[in-house]
Amino acid sequence: MRCLVLTGISKEVLDDLINRRIRTIELRSAHNIATALKAEVGDCVFLTNAKTFDVDRGTLGIIAIVNGKEVYTHSLMFSTPTMIQESEMTVVRLKLEVKGFGRVVRVYNTDILDTTEADVVEVSYFDAR
């Protein structure tokens, strides 16, 4: 199945998703924001702790379905008597339903700020390698 790929997700967050302690993740990194903005309710996402350029055939991760999406922007202001500085940060929150574990078969678009996608196969503990 073809999935959007979210990379660099910490092992603790992946464990919490598997154990259903959390169901919503908040993405702040630019490469994951670019991918998450394309995600719609019902889409498949593949989450892995591997970095973007390390994702290749055989990379393991979690397969999940998007149940909800929220995009918002933080605006930060910093001022001194002689200067005012403003910065904005876009954040994407995805509500996920974990389907199982997966392994990457083929990766598409690993460029920075491009939507990363991959063909992923679902694996179970009973599969032999």
Number of C-alpha atoms within 10 A of each C-alpha: 12 18 22 25 30 27 22 16 17 12 12 10 17 18 13 12 19 18 11 13 10 15 16 18 16 14 19 13 16 15 21 24 22 18 20 25 16 11 20 14 13 13 15 22 26 26 22 23 20 18 11 19 10 12 21 17 14 13 17 21 24 24 26 24 20 19 16 15 18 12 14 10 10 9 10 10 9 9 9 7 5 5 7 9 9 9 9 10 12 14 20 20 18 23 18 24 21 19 14 14 19 23 21 23 15 16 19 15 13 18 11 13 14 15 21 24 20 23 18 28 17 16 16 9 6 6 7 6 3
